[in-house]
């Protein structure tokens, strides 16, 4: 097997650093917003005895903890490769995003559901000042969460424009788990605040705490769903996710067009990080080339592959004799 050396800073490394810098700023904005909101919701929830507000405080605690996880992932994933991790630490992003999903599920979702059920069991009422405090805090939270969400959306829009696709396609691709998590958190936070406002308002109008308790339970269910979605995506990436079918098709077509390559017997890819993909291809060479020509051809092909697709920074080409392999397979079937 002919393999590519671990590349140094290349043409795509500057853009990777730039994207990481943008993501880091987005996470810091989200963390600052969540810390301020968390204190406001917690104090307001205690003063107003509002289960919906306390659920939202738990939601903000979970989001703040998750932002710390994401900042750790951004720092740790850029460590250089070493003997124990020859392909680098890119998968740290996926690990920490999984922890963030667990944090959303336990701290946010489960607490919110518990808070709502307790409110239904115990009942309760709020004073007029309690309603006012709760609604003012929730409006402040909506403004802060909306500002954080707007920054995340702008970053996704820029990334989508750079890739030449729509925002929906960029979100589905989700190569950067930190950005995807912040976007999911901020979107859920805005939806949760709106649910809490509705619950508090209906409680104020009707005097029935059931509305506010149901809002708390709905917030919890929403958080559990988001945690499940993020955790599922992190799981797929951690166990070894292939590159997209479009990239695989383009690489296969490129290899097939090379005059030295007769057939591409197998082509395997695995994502090692948001901007790092390993390619392993088993190829059969065209007859008539000597060993020196083949070696020069493999060096050229690897260089061109990395030049065309910067995320393919680990390239392995395994030269096989496809005709001999077919003969061996036929002999095994006939025996």
N, C-alpha and C positions, 0 to 999 in steps of 0.2 A: 504493500500500500504506500502510495506517495502522499505525504501530508504537508499542509501549510504550516509555516512557522507562525508563532503567536505574533500578530501584527502590532506595530507601534502606533503612535498617533498618526492617523491617516486623514484622508480627505473628509471622512464622515465624523471624526472625533470632535471637531469644533462644534458641529451642530448638535451632537449629543450633549456636550457640556452646556451649550446654550439652552437646550430643552430642559436639562436638569435644573439649571438656574431658574428658569421660568416656573417649573413645578415647585421648586423650593420656596419661591416667593408666594405662590398660590397657597401652599400649605401653611406658611407663616401667617398669611392674612386670615385663613380659616381658623387657625389656632387662636390668634388674638381676638377675633370676633367671638369664638366660642367661650373663651375665658371670661370676657366681659358679660356675655349673655348668661353664662352659668351662674355667676354671682347674683345677677339681677333676678333671674328666675328662682334661684334658691331662696333668697331673702323674701321676694314677693310671694312665693308659694307658702312659706312658713307664716308670714304675716297674714296672708289672705286665707290660709288653710285650704288651698286649692289643689286638688289631686292632679288636675290637668297641668297646672303650672309646675308642680313637683315632678311630674313625668317628663316635662320638657327640660327641667333642670338635670334630670338623670340622662336625658338624651344629650345634652350639652357636655356633661362630664364624659360620657362615652366618646363623643366626637373629639374632645380635647385630648383624651388619652390616645385616641387613634392617630391624631395629628403628630403626637410625639413618636409613635411607632413609624409613621411614614417618614418623618425627618431622619430617624435612625436608618431606615432602609435606604434613603437617598445617599447617606454618607457611607454606609457599609458596603453597598453594592458596587461602588466605584474603586474598591481596593484592588490593587494589581494582582494578577495571577501569581501563585506560588506553587511549591512542590505538592502541597496537600490539595490544592484547588487549581489544577492546571488550566481550567477553562474560566477562571475568574470567579467573582462573587455576585454575578448578575442575578442569580435566583434568590438572593436575599430580598429583593423587591417583592417576590411572590410570597415568601415566608411571612414577612411583616404585614403584608396586606391580608393574609389569612388571620393573623393575630388581631388585626383591626376588625375583621368581620366577626370574630369571636367576641371582641369587646362590645360591638354594637348589639350583638344578640343578648349577652348576659347583662351588661350594665344598663343598656337602653331598653331593649325589647322586654325582657323578663320583668324588670322593675316597673315599667309602665303598666304592663298587664296586672301585676300584683297591686299596684297603687289604685288602679281603677276598680278591681274587685273589692278591695278593702273599703273604698268609698261607697260602693253599692251596699255592702254589708252594714257599715256603721251609720250611713246617712250623714247629715251635717248641713250647715247653712253658713252663708257668708254675709258679712255686713256690706253696706253700700260702699264703704271705703275699701273693703277687701276686693270687691268687684273692680273698682276703679284702679287700684294698684295692679291687679292681675292683668287687666286689659292694657294699661300703659306699658307694663313690662313686655307683654306679648307683641305689641306694636313695635317697640324698640328692637326686640329680637328679630322681628320680620325684616326690619330695615337692615340690620347688621348681617343677617343670614343672606338676604337678597344681594347685598354688596359683595359678599364672599362668593356667592353663586355666580354673579355676573363676571367676576374675574376668571373663575374656572371655565365658564362658557366661552369667554373670549379666547382663552388659551386653546381650548378644543377647536374653536373655529379656525385659529391660525394653523394648528396642526393639520386640520382637514384640508385647508387651502394649500398647504405645502405638499400634501400627498395627492392633491387633485381629486378629492372626493367630497361627498357631503358630510354634514355633521353626524347624521345618524349612522353612516357607515364608519366614521372615525370612532364613535362611541362603541359600536359593536366590535371593532377591531381591538380596542382597549389594550394597546401594547404597553402603556405606562400605568401600572396598577395604582401608583400613588395618586395620579391625576384622576383616574377613574373612581377611586375611593372618595376623594374630596368632592367630586361632582355628585356622586350618589349621596354622600352625607348632606351636602348643602341643599340638594333638591328635596331630600326627605325632611330636612329640618324646616324648610319653608312650608312644605305640606303639613308637617306636624304642628307648626305654629298656627296655621290657618284652622286646623281641626281644634286646637286648644281655644282659639278665639271663639269659634262657633259654640264649643261646649260651655265656656264661661258665659257667653252672651245668653244662651238659652237657659242656663241655670239662673242668671240674673232676672230674666223675664218671667220664667215660670216658677221659680223657687224649687225646682226639682233637681237634686244633685245627680240624678241618673244621667242627664245629658252630659255633664262634665265627666262623670265616671266612664261613660261610653266613649267619649273623646279620648280619654286616657288609654283605654283598652285598644282603640283603633290605632293610636300612635304606636303602642307596643307591637301590634300585629304588623304594621307597616315597617317598623324597624327589624322585626324578625325576618320579614320577606327580603328586605334589602341585605341583611346579614347573610341570609342563605344564598342570594344571588352572587354577592361578592366572594363568599367562601367557596362556592362552586367554581367560579372562574379561577380563583387562586389554586384550588386543588388540581384543575386541569393543567395549569402551568407548572405546578410543582412536580407532577408525575411525568412530565416530558411532553410538551405540546409541539406538534409539527408546525412548520411555517405554513402560511396560507396557500391554498391550492393554486392561486394565480402565480405566486412566486415559484412554486415547484414546477409548474408548467413552463414558465419562461426559462428557468434554468435548464430543464430537460431539453427544450427546443434549442437552446444555445449550445449545449454540449453535443447534441445530435448533428448540428451544422458544422462542427469542427472536422476538417478533412482527416485528421488522425484517428477519429473515433468512429467505429463502425456502428455499434449499438450501445445504448445505456441500459444495462441489465437491471439495475436497481438504483433508486435515488431516495435517500432518507434525509430528513431534516429534523432538528430539535431546537427549540428556542431556549437559549441560555440566559437571557435577560431581555429587557425591553428593546435593546438595540443590538442584540447579539444572537446569531443563529449558526448552528453547526450544520455543515453539509457533508454527507458521506455518499459518494456515488461509485457504483461498481460498473466499470466500462470495459467494452471489448474493442481492441484497437484494429484499425484497418491493416491487413497484411502488407509486408514489404518494408516496414520501417526498422532501422537498426536501433539498438538500445540508447545510443547517444541522442538520436533524433527524438525518440520517445521521451526521454528525460527533459529535453528542451521544450517539447510540446506541452508536457504536464506543467512545467513552470509557467509558461505563457498562459495556459488555460486558467490556472489558479489566479494569476495576476489579473486577468481580464474579468473573471468572475467577481473577485473582490472589488474591482474598479466599477463594475456595473451595479452591483448590489452591495453597498457598504456594510449592511448588517450581517452579511455572510463572511464573518471574520475568522471562522475556523473551517477550512476546506480540506477534505480528504478524498483522494481519487484512488480507487482500488482497481488496478489493471488485471483483468481476467481474460481467459480464453473461452468465450461463449460457446464456440463450436465444440470444444472438448467437454464443457459442462453438459451440453445437450447430448453428446454421445454417452457420457457416463450415466445420465438420467435414463436414456433409452435402454442402456445395458441393465440398469437396475430393474426397470419395468419388465424386461423380457426374462429375467432370471427368476 
